[in-house]
Structure formats: C-alpha cells, structure tokens
C-alpha cells in the first residue's frame, strides 16, 4: 500500500484463537494481499500478490 492510499480494512481469520494472541491480520486490495501481526500492528506489514496468496492458502488447506 502506498502513502496516498487509505488504511486497509484489516480482518482476522475465523480460525483465530479466542484469546486473540496468536493471529495475523489480512487486508485485501485489487492487486495484493497485506499481512500483519495482530499483536503488534505498529510494525510494518508485508504485501504479496494475489496469485501467490492463493497458492499459499491452497497449500495450507491441504496440510
């Protein structure tokens, strides 16, 4: 996300623990997926392309 963009709409997985202490948050844009640590949202997030994210989620679902 660039400095001119609005803040992404972050959300946690439905598989997050009830304590909320071990989760990542994800924000979806047209071109990419942003991922950040929900325990420390002040740290920088990282960005992956939608195709890469899709392959990751597909792999994780198989495990």
PyMOL Python script that loads the backbone (N, CA, C, O; Angstrom):
from pymol import cmd

cmd.read_pdbstr("""\
ATOM      1  N   UNK A   1       0.845  -1.170   0.000  1.00  0.00           N
ATOM      2  CA  UNK A   1       0.000   0.000   0.000  1.00  0.00           C
ATOM      3  C   UNK A   1       0.897   1.242   0.000  1.00  0.00           C
ATOM      4  O   UNK A   1       1.929   1.262   0.670  1.00  0.00           O
ATOM      5  N   UNK A   2       0.520   2.233  -0.719  1.00  0.00           N
ATOM      6  CA  UNK A   2       1.346   3.429  -0.748  1.00  0.00           C
ATOM      7  C   UNK A   2       0.833   4.471   0.236  1.00  0.00           C
ATOM      8  O   UNK A   2      -0.251   4.331   0.801  1.00  0.00           O
ATOM      9  N   UNK A   3       1.617   5.503   0.427  1.00  0.00           N
ATOM     10  CA  UNK A   3       1.282   6.526   1.421  1.00  0.00           C
ATOM     11  C   UNK A   3       0.011   7.283   1.066  1.00  0.00           C
ATOM     12  O   UNK A   3      -0.632   7.847   1.952  1.00  0.00           O
ATOM     13  N   UNK A   4      -0.363   7.308  -0.198  1.00  0.00           N
ATOM     14  CA  UNK A   4      -1.563   8.031  -0.609  1.00  0.00           C
ATOM     15  C   UNK A   4      -2.835   7.198  -0.474  1.00  0.00           C
ATOM     16  O   UNK A   4      -3.938   7.737  -0.571  1.00  0.00           O
ATOM     17  N   UNK A   5      -2.698   5.920  -0.257  1.00  0.00           N
ATOM     18  CA  UNK A   5      -3.861   5.038  -0.153  1.00  0.00           C
ATOM     19  C   UNK A   5      -4.503   5.161   1.228  1.00  0.00           C
ATOM     20  O   UNK A   5      -3.852   5.535   2.203  1.00  0.00           O
ATOM     21  N   UNK A   6      -5.766   4.844   1.285  1.00  0.00           N
ATOM     22  CA  UNK A   6      -6.440   4.826   2.576  1.00  0.00           C
ATOM     23  C   UNK A   6      -5.995   3.597   3.353  1.00  0.00           C
ATOM     24  O   UNK A   6      -5.465   2.647   2.777  1.00  0.00           O
ATOM     25  N   UNK A   7      -6.211   3.621   4.653  1.00  0.00           N
ATOM     26  CA  UNK A   7      -5.829   2.497   5.512  1.00  0.00           C
ATOM     27  C   UNK A   7      -6.586   1.248   5.062  1.00  0.00           C
ATOM     28  O   UNK A   7      -7.798   1.298   4.853  1.00  0.00           O
ATOM     29  N   UNK A   8      -5.883   0.143   4.916  1.00  0.00           N
ATOM     30  CA  UNK A   8      -6.553  -1.098   4.503  1.00  0.00           C
ATOM     31  C   UNK A   8      -7.567  -1.562   5.555  1.00  0.00           C
ATOM     32  O   UNK A   8      -7.441  -1.234   6.735  1.00  0.00           O
ATOM     33  N   UNK A   9      -8.556  -2.316   5.123  1.00  0.00           N
ATOM     34  CA  UNK A   9      -9.550  -2.895   6.034  1.00  0.00           C
ATOM     35  C   UNK A   9      -9.015  -4.251   6.502  1.00  0.00           C
ATOM     36  O   UNK A   9      -9.127  -5.249   5.790  1.00  0.00           O
ATOM     37  N   UNK A  10      -8.440  -4.277   7.688  1.00  0.00           N
ATOM     38  CA  UNK A  10      -7.819  -5.484   8.237  1.00  0.00           C
ATOM     39  C   UNK A  10      -8.868  -6.396   8.852  1.00  0.00           C
ATOM     40  O   UNK A  10      -9.850  -5.931   9.429  1.00  0.00           O
ATOM     41  N   UNK A  11      -8.648  -7.711   8.720  1.00  0.00           N
ATOM     42  CA  UNK A  11      -9.517  -8.668   9.400  1.00  0.00           C
ATOM     43  C   UNK A  11      -8.710  -9.875   9.837  1.00  0.00           C
ATOM     44  O   UNK A  11      -7.670 -10.187   9.257  1.00  0.00           O
ATOM     45  N   UNK A  12      -9.205 -10.554  10.874  1.00  0.00           N
ATOM     46  CA  UNK A  12      -8.558 -11.752  11.400  1.00  0.00           C
ATOM     47  C   UNK A  12      -9.269 -12.986  10.878  1.00  0.00           C
ATOM     48  O   UNK A  12     -10.448 -12.942  10.526  1.00  0.00           O
ATOM     49  N   UNK A  13      -8.549 -14.064  10.835  1.00  0.00           N
ATOM     50  CA  UNK A  13      -9.111 -15.336  10.406  1.00  0.00           C
ATOM     51  C   UNK A  13     -10.178 -15.816  11.385  1.00  0.00           C
ATOM     52  O   UNK A  13     -10.105 -15.543  12.583  1.00  0.00           O
ATOM     53  N   UNK A  14     -11.158 -16.528  10.866  1.00  0.00           N
ATOM     54  CA  UNK A  14     -12.165 -17.139  11.737  1.00  0.00           C
ATOM     55  C   UNK A  14     -11.543 -18.256  12.575  1.00  0.00           C
ATOM     56  O   UNK A  14     -12.151 -18.720  13.540  1.00  0.00           O
ATOM     57  N   UNK A  15     -10.347 -18.684  12.213  1.00  0.00           N
ATOM     58  CA  UNK A  15      -9.628 -19.713  12.974  1.00  0.00           C
ATOM     59  C   UNK A  15      -8.773 -19.120  14.082  1.00  0.00           C
ATOM     60  O   UNK A  15      -8.055 -19.862  14.753  1.00  0.00           O
ATOM     61  N   UNK A  16      -8.824 -17.825  14.298  1.00  0.00           N
ATOM     62  CA  UNK A  16      -8.035 -17.188  15.351  1.00  0.00           C
ATOM     63  C   UNK A  16      -8.442 -17.749  16.700  1.00  0.00           C
ATOM     64  O   UNK A  16      -9.599 -18.107  16.919  1.00  0.00           O
ATOM     65  N   UNK A  17      -7.480 -17.819  17.594  1.00  0.00           N
ATOM     66  CA  UNK A  17      -7.791 -18.250  18.947  1.00  0.00           C
ATOM     67  C   UNK A  17      -8.706 -17.259  19.630  1.00  0.00           C
ATOM     68  O   UNK A  17      -8.735 -16.084  19.266  1.00  0.00           O
ATOM     69  N   UNK A  18      -9.449 -17.717  20.608  1.00  0.00           N
ATOM     70  CA  UNK A  18     -10.392 -16.841  21.309  1.00  0.00           C
ATOM     71  C   UNK A  18      -9.675 -15.765  22.117  1.00  0.00           C
ATOM     72  O   UNK A  18     -10.266 -14.731  22.432  1.00  0.00           O
ATOM     73  N   UNK A  19      -8.407 -15.997  22.456  1.00  0.00           N
ATOM     74  CA  UNK A  19      -7.636 -15.013  23.207  1.00  0.00           C
ATOM     75  C   UNK A  19      -7.097 -13.912  22.295  1.00  0.00           C
ATOM     76  O   UNK A  19      -6.716 -12.845  22.775  1.00  0.00           O
ATOM     77  N   UNK A  20      -7.064 -14.159  21.002  1.00  0.00           N
ATOM     78  CA  UNK A  20      -6.588 -13.163  20.056  1.00  0.00           C
ATOM     79  C   UNK A  20      -5.097 -12.897  20.141  1.00  0.00           C
ATOM     80  O   UNK A  20      -4.621 -11.854  19.694  1.00  0.00           O
ATOM     81  N   UNK A  21      -4.352 -13.848  20.720  1.00  0.00           N
ATOM     82  CA  UNK A  21      -2.930 -13.598  20.945  1.00  0.00           C
ATOM     83  C   UNK A  21      -2.001 -14.265  19.939  1.00  0.00           C
ATOM     84  O   UNK A  21      -0.785 -14.100  20.034  1.00  0.00           O
ATOM     85  N   UNK A  22      -2.524 -14.994  19.004  1.00  0.00           N
ATOM     86  CA  UNK A  22      -1.639 -15.653  18.035  1.00  0.00           C
ATOM     87  C   UNK A  22      -2.297 -15.654  16.668  1.00  0.00           C
ATOM     88  O   UNK A  22      -2.776 -16.678  16.183  1.00  0.00           O
ATOM     89  N   UNK A  23      -2.305 -14.491  16.071  1.00  0.00           N
ATOM     90  CA  UNK A  23      -3.010 -14.373  14.807  1.00  0.00           C
ATOM     91  C   UNK A  23      -2.343 -13.350  13.915  1.00  0.00           C
ATOM     92  O   UNK A  23      -1.638 -12.453  14.377  1.00  0.00           O
ATOM     93  N   UNK A  24      -2.578 -13.504  12.649  1.00  0.00           N
ATOM     94  CA  UNK A  24      -2.209 -12.472  11.693  1.00  0.00           C
ATOM     95  C   UNK A  24      -3.490 -11.830  11.205  1.00  0.00           C
ATOM     96  O   UNK A  24      -4.567 -12.421  11.278  1.00  0.00           O
ATOM     97  N   UNK A  25      -3.358 -10.620  10.709  1.00  0.00           N
ATOM     98  CA  UNK A  25      -4.475  -9.927  10.100  1.00  0.00           C
ATOM     99  C   UNK A  25      -4.174  -9.762   8.626  1.00  0.00           C
ATOM    100  O   UNK A  25      -3.017  -9.633   8.224  1.00  0.00           O
ATOM    101  N   UNK A  26      -5.220  -9.767   7.827  1.00  0.00           N
ATOM    102  CA  UNK A  26      -5.091  -9.690   6.377  1.00  0.00           C
ATOM    103  C   UNK A  26      -5.968  -8.549   5.865  1.00  0.00           C
ATOM    104  O   UNK A  26      -7.067  -8.312   6.366  1.00  0.00           O
ATOM    105  N   UNK A  27      -5.458  -7.856   4.863  1.00  0.00           N
ATOM    106  CA  UNK A  27      -6.242  -6.833   4.163  1.00  0.00           C
ATOM    107  C   UNK A  27      -6.114  -7.109   2.671  1.00  0.00           C
ATOM    108  O   UNK A  27      -5.020  -7.368   2.170  1.00  0.00           O
ATOM    109  N   UNK A  28      -7.228  -7.054   1.976  1.00  0.00           N
ATOM    110  CA  UNK A  28      -7.259  -7.390   0.553  1.00  0.00           C
ATOM    111  C   UNK A  28      -7.431  -6.119  -0.272  1.00  0.00           C
ATOM    112  O   UNK A  28      -8.289  -5.284   0.016  1.00  0.00           O
ATOM    113  N   UNK A  29      -6.603  -5.989  -1.298  1.00  0.00           N
ATOM    114  CA  UNK A  29      -6.774  -4.892  -2.259  1.00  0.00           C
ATOM    115  C   UNK A  29      -6.927  -5.512  -3.641  1.00  0.00           C
ATOM    116  O   UNK A  29      -6.861  -6.732  -3.797  1.00  0.00           O
ATOM    117  N   UNK A  30      -7.131  -4.670  -4.632  1.00  0.00           N
ATOM    118  CA  UNK A  30      -7.291  -5.176  -6.000  1.00  0.00           C
ATOM    119  C   UNK A  30      -6.071  -5.944  -6.480  1.00  0.00           C
ATOM    120  O   UNK A  30      -6.204  -6.949  -7.178  1.00  0.00           O
ATOM    121  N   UNK A  31      -4.891  -5.481  -6.113  1.00  0.00           N
ATOM    122  CA  UNK A  31      -3.663  -6.047  -6.651  1.00  0.00           C
ATOM    123  C   UNK A  31      -2.890  -6.942  -5.694  1.00  0.00           C
ATOM    124  O   UNK A  31      -2.051  -7.727  -6.135  1.00  0.00           O
ATOM    125  N   UNK A  32      -3.152  -6.844  -4.395  1.00  0.00           N
ATOM    126  CA  UNK A  32      -2.304  -7.547  -3.443  1.00  0.00           C
ATOM    127  C   UNK A  32      -3.041  -7.881  -2.151  1.00  0.00           C
ATOM    128  O   UNK A  32      -4.159  -7.431  -1.900  1.00  0.00           O
ATOM    129  N   UNK A  33      -2.358  -8.694  -1.345  1.00  0.00           N
ATOM    130  CA  UNK A  33      -2.824  -9.055  -0.015  1.00  0.00           C
ATOM    131  C   UNK A  33      -1.789  -8.528   0.973  1.00  0.00           C
ATOM    132  O   UNK A  33      -0.594  -8.780   0.816  1.00  0.00           O
ATOM    133  N   UNK A  34      -2.241  -7.801   1.986  1.00  0.00           N
ATOM    134  CA  UNK A  34      -1.359  -7.286   3.033  1.00  0.00           C
ATOM    135  C   UNK A  34      -1.516  -8.178   4.256  1.00  0.00           C
ATOM    136  O   UNK A  34      -2.622  -8.613   4.577  1.00  0.00           O
ATOM    137  N   UNK A  35      -0.417  -8.447   4.931  1.00  0.00           N
ATOM    138  CA  UNK A  35      -0.430  -9.324   6.106  1.00  0.00           C
ATOM    139  C   UNK A  35       0.352  -8.640   7.219  1.00  0.00           C
ATOM    140  O   UNK A  35       1.434  -8.099   6.988  1.00  0.00           O
ATOM    141  N   UNK A  36      -0.209  -8.667   8.444  1.00  0.00           N
ATOM    142  CA  UNK A  36       0.499  -8.094   9.590  1.00  0.00           C
ATOM    143  C   UNK A  36       0.234  -8.915  10.846  1.00  0.00           C
ATOM    144  O   UNK A  36      -0.715  -9.697  10.911  1.00  0.00           O
ATOM    145  N   UNK A  37       1.090  -8.721  11.832  1.00  0.00           N
ATOM    146  CA  UNK A  37       0.978  -9.384  13.132  1.00  0.00           C
ATOM    147  C   UNK A  37      -0.075  -8.658  13.960  1.00  0.00           C
ATOM    148  O   UNK A  37       0.049  -7.457  14.201  1.00  0.00           O
ATOM    149  N   UNK A  38      -1.099  -9.366  14.392  1.00  0.00           N
ATOM    150  CA  UNK A  38      -2.173  -8.715  15.147  1.00  0.00           C
ATOM    151  C   UNK A  38      -1.742  -8.294  16.546  1.00  0.00           C
ATOM    152  O   UNK A  38      -2.396  -7.457  17.167  1.00  0.00           O
ATOM    153  N   UNK A  39      -0.647  -8.865  17.053  1.00  0.00           N
ATOM    154  CA  UNK A  39      -0.176  -8.498  18.392  1.00  0.00           C
ATOM    155  C   UNK A  39       0.559  -7.164  18.393  1.00  0.00           C
ATOM    156  O   UNK A  39       0.640  -6.506  19.430  1.00  0.00           O
ATOM    157  N   UNK A  40       1.094  -6.757  17.245  1.00  0.00           N
ATOM    158  CA  UNK A  40       1.835  -5.502  17.162  1.00  0.00           C
ATOM    159  C   UNK A  40       1.568  -4.856  15.805  1.00  0.00           C
ATOM    160  O   UNK A  40       2.367  -4.982  14.877  1.00  0.00           O
ATOM    161  N   UNK A  41       0.458  -4.178  15.705  1.00  0.00           N
ATOM    162  CA  UNK A  41       0.038  -3.592  14.428  1.00  0.00           C
ATOM    163  C   UNK A  41       0.852  -2.358  14.058  1.00  0.00           C
ATOM    164  O   UNK A  41       0.684  -1.818  12.965  1.00  0.00           O
ATOM    165  N   UNK A  42       1.732  -1.901  14.951  1.00  0.00           N
ATOM    166  CA  UNK A  42       2.591  -0.764  14.623  1.00  0.00           C
ATOM    167  C   UNK A  42       3.779  -1.184  13.758  1.00  0.00           C
ATOM    168  O   UNK A  42       4.408  -0.343  13.116  1.00  0.00           O
ATOM    169  N   UNK A  43       4.083  -2.470  13.740  1.00  0.00           N
ATOM    170  CA  UNK A  43       5.183  -2.957  12.907  1.00  0.00           C
ATOM    171  C   UNK A  43       4.741  -2.959  11.445  1.00  0.00           C
ATOM    172  O   UNK A  43       3.548  -3.053  11.156  1.00  0.00           O
ATOM    173  N   UNK A  44       5.687  -2.856  10.539  1.00  0.00           N
ATOM    174  CA  UNK A  44       5.323  -2.854   9.117  1.00  0.00           C
ATOM    175  C   UNK A  44       4.660  -4.165   8.688  1.00  0.00           C
ATOM    176  O   UNK A  44       4.989  -5.233   9.204  1.00  0.00           O
ATOM    177  N   UNK A  45       3.748  -4.075   7.763  1.00  0.00           N
ATOM    178  CA  UNK A  45       3.125  -5.271   7.202  1.00  0.00           C
ATOM    179  C   UNK A  45       3.875  -5.659   5.934  1.00  0.00           C
ATOM    180  O   UNK A  45       4.674  -4.881   5.414  1.00  0.00           O
ATOM    181  N   UNK A  46       3.613  -6.860   5.443  1.00  0.00           N
ATOM    182  CA  UNK A  46       4.194  -7.222   4.158  1.00  0.00           C
ATOM    183  C   UNK A  46       3.083  -7.468   3.159  1.00  0.00           C
ATOM    184  O   UNK A  46       1.931  -7.704   3.523  1.00  0.00           O
ATOM    185  N   UNK A  47       3.454  -7.407   1.896  1.00  0.00           N
ATOM    186  CA  UNK A  47       2.482  -7.480   0.813  1.00  0.00           C
ATOM    187  C   UNK A  47       2.883  -8.592  -0.141  1.00  0.00           C
ATOM    188  O   UNK A  47       4.050  -8.713  -0.513  1.00  0.00           O
ATOM    189  N   UNK A  48       1.904  -9.408  -0.535  1.00  0.00           N
ATOM    190  CA  UNK A  48       2.132 -10.451  -1.540  1.00  0.00           C
ATOM    191  C   UNK A  48       1.083 -10.305  -2.634  1.00  0.00           C
ATOM    192  O   UNK A  48      -0.010  -9.790  -2.400  1.00  0.00           O
ATOM    193  N   UNK A  49       1.427 -10.759  -3.812  1.00  0.00           N
ATOM    194  CA  UNK A  49       0.476 -10.738  -4.916  1.00  0.00           C
ATOM    195  C   UNK A  49      -0.679 -11.694  -4.678  1.00  0.00           C
ATOM    196  O   UNK A  49      -0.554 -12.656  -3.919  1.00  0.00           O
ATOM    197  N   UNK A  50      -1.790 -11.431  -5.321  1.00  0.00           N
ATOM    198  CA  UNK A  50      -2.993 -12.256  -5.137  1.00  0.00           C
ATOM    199  C   UNK A  50      -2.758 -13.701  -5.565  1.00  0.00           C
ATOM    200  O   UNK A  50      -3.251 -14.626  -4.918  1.00  0.00           O
ATOM    201  N   UNK A  51      -2.008 -13.906  -6.654  1.00  0.00           N
ATOM    202  CA  UNK A  51      -1.751 -15.269  -7.118  1.00  0.00           C
ATOM    203  C   UNK A  51      -0.897 -16.041  -6.109  1.00  0.00           C
ATOM    204  O   UNK A  51      -1.165 -17.211  -5.834  1.00  0.00           O
ATOM    205  N   UNK A  52       0.113 -15.396  -5.568  1.00  0.00           N
ATOM    206  CA  UNK A  52       0.963 -16.043  -4.557  1.00  0.00           C
ATOM    207  C   UNK A  52       0.148 -16.375  -3.318  1.00  0.00           C
ATOM    208  O   UNK A  52       0.284 -17.463  -2.758  1.00  0.00           O
ATOM    209  N   UNK A  53      -0.703 -15.441  -2.882  1.00  0.00           N
ATOM    210  CA  UNK A  53      -1.548 -15.674  -1.705  1.00  0.00           C
ATOM    211  C   UNK A  53      -2.479 -16.863  -1.953  1.00  0.00           C
ATOM    212  O   UNK A  53      -2.664 -17.707  -1.077  1.00  0.00           O
ATOM    213  N   UNK A  54      -3.051 -16.920  -3.130  1.00  0.00           N
ATOM    214  CA  UNK A  54      -3.959 -18.008  -3.472  1.00  0.00           C
ATOM    215  C   UNK A  54      -3.246 -19.362  -3.399  1.00  0.00           C
ATOM    216  O   UNK A  54      -3.805 -20.334  -2.891  1.00  0.00           O
ATOM    217  N   UNK A  55      -2.016 -19.420  -3.908  1.00  0.00           N
ATOM    218  CA  UNK A  55      -1.252 -20.668  -3.835  1.00  0.00           C
ATOM    219  C   UNK A  55      -0.939 -21.026  -2.387  1.00  0.00           C
ATOM    220  O   UNK A  55      -1.016 -22.196  -2.012  1.00  0.00           O
ATOM    221  N   UNK A  56      -0.583 -20.028  -1.562  1.00  0.00           N
ATOM    222  CA  UNK A  56      -0.301 -20.271  -0.148  1.00  0.00           C
ATOM    223  C   UNK A  56      -1.529 -20.827   0.559  1.00  0.00           C
ATOM    224  O   UNK A  56      -1.432 -21.820   1.281  1.00  0.00           O
ATOM    225  N   UNK A  57      -2.680 -20.199   0.359  1.00  0.00           N
ATOM    226  CA  UNK A  57      -3.905 -20.645   1.026  1.00  0.00           C
ATOM    227  C   UNK A  57      -4.276 -22.051   0.559  1.00  0.00           C
ATOM    228  O   UNK A  57      -4.706 -22.873   1.368  1.00  0.00           O
ATOM    229  N   UNK A  58      -4.116 -22.339  -0.736  1.00  0.00           N
ATOM    230  CA  UNK A  58      -4.384 -23.679  -1.241  1.00  0.00           C
ATOM    231  C   UNK A  58      -3.480 -24.722  -0.613  1.00  0.00           C
ATOM    232  O   UNK A  58      -3.933 -25.814  -0.270  1.00  0.00           O
ATOM    233  N   UNK A  59      -2.196 -24.392  -0.459  1.00  0.00           N
ATOM    234  CA  UNK A  59      -1.253 -25.307   0.183  1.00  0.00           C
ATOM    235  C   UNK A  59      -1.628 -25.515   1.647  1.00  0.00           C
ATOM    236  O   UNK A  59      -1.635 -26.648   2.130  1.00  0.00           O
ATOM    237  N   UNK A  60      -1.939 -24.429   2.355  1.00  0.00           N
ATOM    238  CA  UNK A  60      -2.282 -24.525   3.770  1.00  0.00           C
ATOM    239  C   UNK A  60      -3.538 -25.366   3.990  1.00  0.00           C
ATOM    240  O   UNK A  60      -3.646 -26.070   4.993  1.00  0.00           O
ATOM    241  N   UNK A  61      -4.475 -25.294   3.064  1.00  0.00           N
ATOM    242  CA  UNK A  61      -5.713 -26.071   3.184  1.00  0.00           C
ATOM    243  C   UNK A  61      -5.450 -27.575   3.043  1.00  0.00           C
ATOM    244  O   UNK A  61      -6.191 -28.398   3.581  1.00  0.00           O
ATOM    245  N   UNK A  62      -4.390 -27.919   2.317  1.00  0.00           N
ATOM    246  CA  UNK A  62      -4.062 -29.338   2.124  1.00  0.00           C
ATOM    247  C   UNK A  62      -3.365 -29.950   3.325  1.00  0.00           C
ATOM    248  O   UNK A  62      -3.394 -31.167   3.505  1.00  0.00           O
ATOM    249  N   UNK A  63      -2.743 -29.126   4.144  1.00  0.00           N
ATOM    250  CA  UNK A  63      -1.954 -29.621   5.273  1.00  0.00           C
ATOM    251  C   UNK A  63      -2.819 -30.093   6.394  1.00  0.00           C
ATOM    252  O   UNK A  63      -2.309 -30.541   7.421  1.00  0.00           O
TER     253      UNK A  63
END
""", "prot")
cmd.dss("prot")
cmd.show_as("cartoon", "prot")
cmd.util.cbc("prot")
cmd.orient("prot")
